[in-house]
Amino acid sequence: MSEQPYDHQDDEDDAGPWIIDLCPVGTELAAQLVAMTDLDLDDADVVERAMAEAGWRSTGEYCGYFNESAYTPGDHLVDTDLGIALAFAHHYFLAPDEQVDAEDDIWAQLPGWQRLVDPPAGRFEAELEAVVGRFTELLGPPDHDLVHHFRPPSHRRWPYRIWRRGGNVLTVAIGMSNHSYSQFEQLYVQIRALPADRPLPPVAELPDFFLL
């Protein structure tokens, strides 16, 4: 993978405040996602019907500005290009003189999202662990607990907690934010097809396999 996440130890003196935009994955949403791991993800009608029955709001015939196909009741943006995927946190910084126009701030317009300015170190990773905990309560421990290490000089590492469910896999992971031109990071849940008799790709290939 050619892109690298923005290293927090780079340009620390020049960076403005670090931001986490957060939309927690609650117990009800986690249970809905677990139920969806049994779907035939290649059948768009089946997926759309399951989302509607769960109370997720469709964007209609066309995808939204951020390629979302639906919104959960908690205002997560749902991408169905590759299975079912939703981000629940974005981590980035603003330059000291940078302002975000309200009309361009998608998260501020969605009531389910909250903004944390200069959160304590480790908060981003703690949000991932909280969601992993919810799925662990429903499914037991992950079948795979893997870490993708980036080459130096990056100090970043991406965990992948993966549950196998028949012909699908569910993962909770860190990846490139698809709203930052792949500069910063997001936390996401993704369900995608993987035949039961097929092994996971090598760790080095996981960022491309679980691609939002």
ZAKE-525558 format. One record per residue (C-alpha): residue number from 1; x, y, z. Coordinates in steps of 0.2 Angstrom, whole numbers, always signed. Layout:
nr	xx	yy	zz
NUM	X	Y	Z
...
***
This chain:
nr	xx	yy	zz
1	+0	+0	+0
2	+8	+16	-6
3	-1	+28	+6
4	+5	+31	+24
5	-6	+37	+38
6	-1	+55	+45
7	+12	+52	+58
8	+7	+61	+74
9	+26	+63	+78
10	+28	+73	+61
11	+26	+92	+62
12	+19	+92	+79
13	+25	+110	+82
14	+16	+115	+66
15	+0	+106	+68
16	-16	+114	+75
17	-28	+105	+87
18	-30	+86	+84
19	-49	+82	+81
20	-59	+66	+84
21	-76	+66	+75
22	-85	+52	+84
23	-101	+42	+81
24	-101	+28	+94
25	-107	+10	+89
26	-120	+6	+102
27	-126	-11	+108
28	-141	-11	+96
29	-131	-6	+81
30	-118	-20	+85
31	-132	-33	+86
32	-139	-27	+69
33	-122	-28	+61
34	-120	-46	+68
35	-136	-51	+60
36	-131	-44	+44
37	-115	-55	+43
38	-127	-69	+38
39	-133	-60	+22
40	-128	-64	+4
41	-118	-48	+2
42	-119	-51	-17
43	-138	-49	-17
44	-141	-30	-17
45	-159	-32	-14
46	-156	-43	+1
47	-144	-31	+9
48	-156	-16	+5
49	-170	-25	+13
50	-160	-29	+29
51	-155	-11	+31
52	-173	-5	+29
53	-179	-18	+42
54	-166	-12	+54
55	-172	+6	+52
56	-157	+13	+42
57	-162	+27	+30
58	-158	+25	+12
59	-151	+39	+2
60	-162	+33	-12
61	-157	+29	-30
62	-141	+39	-29
63	-127	+38	-17
64	-124	+53	-6
65	-109	+66	-7
66	-98	+54	+2
67	-103	+39	-7
68	-115	+33	+7
69	-129	+22	+2
70	-139	+24	+19
71	-138	+31	+36
72	-140	+21	+52
73	-152	+28	+66
74	-136	+35	+74
75	-131	+44	+58
76	-116	+33	+53
77	-114	+34	+34
78	-115	+17	+26
79	-105	+12	+11
80	-111	-4	+2
81	-98	-4	-12
82	-89	-18	-4
83	-100	-27	+8
84	-107	-16	+22
85	-95	-3	+30
86	-97	+12	+41
87	-84	+23	+49
88	-87	+28	+67
89	-73	+40	+70
90	-61	+51	+60
91	-45	+58	+67
92	-36	+73	+60
93	-29	+90	+64
94	-33	+107	+58
95	-19	+120	+54
96	-19	+134	+66
97	-26	+146	+54
98	-38	+133	+46
99	-57	+136	+47
100	-70	+123	+42
101	-86	+131	+34
102	-102	+125	+43
103	-109	+120	+26
104	-94	+109	+22
105	-93	+101	+39
106	-103	+85	+36
107	-101	+79	+54
108	-108	+95	+62
109	-124	+93	+52
110	-127	+75	+59
111	-134	+75	+76
112	-127	+58	+80
113	-109	+64	+79
114	-98	+73	+92
115	-82	+82	+90
116	-68	+80	+103
117	-54	+94	+102
118	-37	+89	+108
119	-42	+73	+116
120	-31	+63	+128
121	-18	+52	+120
122	-24	+35	+116
123	-43	+41	+115
124	-44	+36	+97
125	-38	+18	+100
126	-49	+17	+115
127	-64	+20	+104
128	-59	+5	+93
129	-57	-6	+109
130	-74	-1	+115
131	-82	-7	+99
132	-72	-23	+99
133	-79	-26	+116
134	-97	-24	+110
135	-94	-37	+96
136	-84	-49	+108
137	-100	-49	+120
138	-110	-54	+105
139	-98	-66	+96
140	-85	-71	+108
141	-66	-66	+105
142	-61	-62	+87
143	-55	-76	+77
144	-40	-66	+71
145	-31	-52	+81
146	-19	-45	+68
147	-8	-29	+67
148	-2	-21	+51
149	+15	-12	+55
150	+20	+2	+43
151	+38	+4	+38
152	+49	+17	+46
153	+48	+32	+48
154	+30	+30	+52
155	+26	+25	+70
156	+8	+20	+66
157	+1	+3	+67
158	-16	-3	+62
159	-25	-17	+72
160	-38	-29	+63
161	-50	-38	+74
162	-59	-51	+63
163	-73	-63	+66
164	-77	-76	+53
165	-96	-79	+50
166	-99	-92	+37
167	-95	-85	+20
168	-92	-67	+27
169	-80	-59	+39
170	-83	-44	+51
171	-69	-33	+55
172	-66	-18	+67
173	-50	-9	+62
174	-41	+7	+59
175	-39	+13	+41
176	-36	+28	+30
177	-50	+41	+31
178	-60	+41	+15
179	-64	+59	+18
180	-46	+66	+20
181	-39	+61	+3
182	-31	+47	+13
183	-20	+58	+24
184	-28	+54	+41
185	-36	+39	+49
186	-53	+32	+53
187	-61	+19	+64
188	-73	+7	+55
189	-83	-8	+55
190	-84	-18	+39
191	-93	-34	+33
192	-87	-42	+17
193	-88	-58	+8
194	-74	-71	+11
195	-78	-90	+7
196	-76	-101	+22
197	-63	-111	+14
198	-52	-96	+9
199	-39	-90	+21
200	-37	-71	+25
201	-25	-62	+14
202	-8	-59	+22
203	-7	-45	+35
204	+2	-33	+22
205	-13	-34	+11
206	-27	-31	+24
207	-27	-12	+21
208	-32	-16	+3
209	-44	-30	+7
210	-54	-20	+19
211	-55	-5	+8
212	-69	+8	+11
***
